[in-house]
Amino acid sequence: DAIVFLYDDRGDTKIGKVAVTGGAVTTLASGVGGMDFGRPYSAGAFTLASDGRIAFTCTTPEHPADIALTTQDGAEPRRLTRLNDDLAAQRMLAGVEALTVRSSHDGRDIGAWLMKPTDFDATKKYPLILEIHGGPFANYGPRFSFEYQAFAARGYCVLYANPRGSTSYGEEFGNLIHHAYPSHDYDDLMACVDAVLERGFVDEKRLFVTGG
């Protein structure tokens, strides 16, 4: 009587449920992913048991894929495995701060994330890496990234965003660069850089760019 499925919503991979007759989507779990751990792309999987329980791959910026379990009655998902805790206990991992930035082109909200060095001190100046996702029809999100953790451990701020053309923000947003790429996605990305520069802890003479 219902379909259970994966979907991406504003950079977050979720498990949803909808009746076969249609209607509203119920979110059963978020934070799905962690399987593509070089960069924080959307990726993940789930299995549905005959009794309705759902096992899925879960992630945060602090850990790659582990297995979590949930049900279809709104219960809080329960993480079952901690496969990398032995390694993580020996390292200081960087957290991720979510940002919403207005595009300098048309004022649209652009989702972005900032990872600060693991020994961050607000009184100091740090180099900044802008990391741009490939695709261009894809999305980044608050997921584990080995590369970004390595950059942060070496003293870099890492900024990544979902400029126009990214998936998970609706059809219109995803098609803004159709027959117009590259174009104002550049403005979106640079607005994110400017927003971080305004906070005062980035050295504007040490700005770098890389990407997928």
C-alpha positions as CSV (number, residue, x, y, z in Angstrom):
1,D,0.0,0.0,0.0
2,A,3.0,2.3,0.0
3,I,6.4,2.9,-1.7
4,V,9.6,3.4,0.3
5,F,12.3,5.2,-1.6
6,L,15.6,7.3,-1.4
7,Y,15.5,11.0,-2.3
8,D,17.8,14.0,-1.9
9,D,16.5,17.1,-0.2
10,R,18.6,20.3,0.0
11,G,21.8,18.3,0.1
12,D,20.6,15.6,2.5
13,T,19.8,12.1,1.4
14,K,16.6,10.7,3.0
15,I,14.3,7.7,3.0
16,G,10.7,8.6,2.2
17,K,7.4,6.9,2.1
18,V,4.3,7.7,0.0
19,A,1.0,5.8,-0.4
20,V,0.5,4.2,-3.8
21,T,-2.7,6.4,-4.1
22,G,-0.5,9.5,-3.8
23,G,-0.4,12.2,-1.2
24,A,2.2,13.7,1.1
25,V,5.7,12.1,1.5
26,T,6.6,11.0,5.0
27,T,10.3,11.2,5.9
28,L,11.5,8.0,7.7
29,A,15.2,8.8,8.0
30,S,17.8,11.4,7.0
31,G,21.6,11.4,6.9
32,V,21.7,8.5,4.5
33,G,25.1,8.0,2.8
34,G,28.7,7.8,3.6
35,M,29.6,5.3,0.8
36,D,31.4,7.9,-1.4
37,F,33.8,9.2,1.2
38,G,36.4,11.0,-0.9
39,R,34.0,13.9,-1.3
40,P,30.6,14.5,0.3
41,Y,28.5,13.4,-2.7
42,S,25.0,11.9,-2.2
43,A,25.2,8.1,-2.0
44,G,23.5,5.5,0.1
45,A,21.4,2.3,0.2
46,F,18.7,0.7,2.3
47,T,16.9,-2.6,2.6
48,L,13.3,-3.1,3.6
49,A,12.3,-6.1,5.7
50,S,9.0,-7.9,5.5
51,D,8.1,-6.6,8.9
52,G,8.6,-3.0,7.8
53,R,12.0,-2.4,9.4
54,I,14.5,-0.5,7.4
55,A,18.3,-0.9,7.5
56,F,20.3,1.8,5.8
57,T,23.7,3.4,5.5
58,C,24.0,6.4,7.7
59,T,26.7,9.2,7.8
60,T,27.7,12.5,9.4
61,P,30.7,14.7,8.6
62,E,32.5,12.8,11.4
63,H,32.1,9.2,10.1
64,P,31.6,7.3,6.8
65,A,29.0,4.7,6.3
66,D,27.6,2.8,9.2
67,I,24.5,0.7,9.4
68,A,21.4,2.1,11.1
69,L,17.9,0.7,11.7
70,T,14.6,2.4,11.7
71,T,10.9,1.5,11.4
72,Q,8.0,3.1,9.5
73,D,6.2,4.4,12.6
74,G,8.4,7.5,13.2
75,A,10.9,5.9,15.6
76,E,14.3,7.5,15.9
77,P,16.8,5.6,13.8
78,R,19.3,3.6,15.8
79,R,22.9,3.3,14.7
80,L,24.1,-0.3,14.9
81,T,27.7,-0.2,13.8
82,R,30.7,2.1,14.5
83,L,33.2,0.6,12.1
84,N,35.8,3.4,12.3
85,D,35.6,4.4,15.9
86,D,39.0,2.8,16.6
87,L,40.7,5.1,14.1
88,A,38.6,8.2,14.8
89,A,39.6,7.9,18.5
90,Q,43.2,8.6,17.5
91,R,42.3,11.6,15.3
92,M,40.8,15.0,15.9
93,L,38.0,15.4,13.3
94,A,36.6,18.6,12.0
95,G,32.9,19.4,12.2
96,V,30.8,21.1,9.5
97,E,28.9,24.3,9.8
98,A,25.8,24.8,7.5
99,L,25.5,28.2,5.8
100,T,22.8,29.8,3.7
101,V,24.1,32.5,1.4
102,R,22.3,34.9,-0.9
103,S,23.5,34.8,-4.5
104,S,25.0,38.0,-5.7
105,H,23.2,37.5,-9.1
106,D,19.6,37.2,-8.1
107,G,19.4,36.8,-4.3
108,R,18.5,33.1,-4.4
109,D,19.4,31.1,-1.3
110,I,22.5,28.9,-1.8
111,G,23.2,26.1,0.6
112,A,26.8,25.8,1.6
113,W,29.0,24.1,4.3
114,L,32.2,25.3,6.0
115,M,34.7,23.0,7.6
116,K,37.3,24.7,9.9
117,P,40.7,23.5,10.8
118,T,40.7,21.0,13.6
119,D,42.7,23.4,15.8
120,F,40.7,26.4,14.9
121,D,41.4,29.7,16.7
122,A,39.1,32.6,15.7
123,T,42.0,35.1,16.4
124,K,44.1,33.6,13.6
125,K,43.9,33.8,9.8
126,Y,43.6,30.6,7.7
127,P,43.9,29.7,4.1
128,L,40.6,28.8,2.4
129,I,39.9,26.1,-0.2
130,L,36.7,26.4,-2.3
131,E,35.8,22.8,-3.4
132,I,33.3,22.7,-6.3
133,H,31.3,19.5,-7.0
134,G,31.3,17.9,-10.5
135,G,28.3,16.8,-12.4
136,P,27.2,19.6,-12.7
137,F,23.9,17.9,-11.9
138,A,24.8,16.5,-8.4
139,N,24.9,17.7,-4.8
140,Y,27.2,17.9,-1.8
141,G,26.0,17.8,1.7
142,P,26.8,17.3,5.4
143,R,28.5,13.9,4.8
144,F,31.8,12.4,5.6
145,S,34.7,13.4,3.3
146,F,38.2,12.0,3.8
147,E,39.7,14.7,1.6
148,Y,38.2,17.6,3.5
149,Q,39.2,16.1,6.8
150,A,42.7,15.8,5.5
151,F,42.7,19.5,4.4
152,A,41.3,20.6,7.8
153,A,43.9,18.6,9.7
154,R,46.5,20.6,7.7
155,G,45.2,24.0,8.7
156,Y,42.8,24.8,5.8
157,C,39.2,26.1,6.0
158,V,37.2,24.1,3.4
159,L,34.1,25.6,1.8
160,Y,31.7,23.7,-0.4
161,A,28.3,24.6,-1.8
162,N,25.4,23.6,-4.0
163,P,25.2,26.4,-6.6
164,R,22.4,26.6,-9.1
165,G,22.2,23.5,-11.2
166,S,22.7,21.3,-8.2
167,T,20.2,18.6,-7.6
168,S,17.9,18.3,-4.5
169,Y,16.5,21.8,-4.6
170,G,13.7,21.3,-7.1
171,E,13.3,21.2,-10.9
172,E,13.6,25.0,-11.5
173,F,16.8,25.4,-9.5
174,G,18.4,22.3,-11.2
175,N,17.6,23.6,-14.7
176,L,18.9,27.2,-14.2
177,I,22.1,26.3,-15.9
178,H,20.5,24.4,-18.8
179,H,22.1,25.7,-22.0
180,A,23.8,28.3,-19.7
181,Y,26.8,26.5,-18.1
182,P,29.0,27.9,-16.8
183,S,27.2,31.1,-15.9
184,H,25.7,32.4,-12.7
185,D,26.7,29.3,-10.8
186,Y,30.0,31.3,-10.6
187,D,28.2,34.1,-8.8
188,D,26.7,31.7,-6.3
189,L,30.1,30.2,-5.5
190,M,31.8,33.6,-5.1
191,A,29.0,34.9,-2.9
192,C,29.7,32.0,-0.6
193,V,33.5,32.8,-0.6
194,D,32.7,36.5,0.1
195,A,30.4,35.5,3.0
196,V,33.2,33.5,4.7
197,L,35.7,36.3,4.1
198,E,33.4,38.7,5.9
199,R,33.8,36.6,9.1
200,G,37.4,37.7,9.4
201,F,39.3,34.5,10.0
202,V,40.3,33.7,6.4
203,D,43.5,35.1,4.8
204,E,42.2,36.7,1.6
205,K,45.7,36.3,0.0
206,R,45.6,32.6,0.4
207,L,42.5,31.4,-1.5
208,F,42.5,28.2,-3.4
209,V,40.1,26.2,-5.6
210,T,39.7,22.6,-6.5
211,G,36.8,20.2,-7.2
212,G,35.2,17.2,-8.6
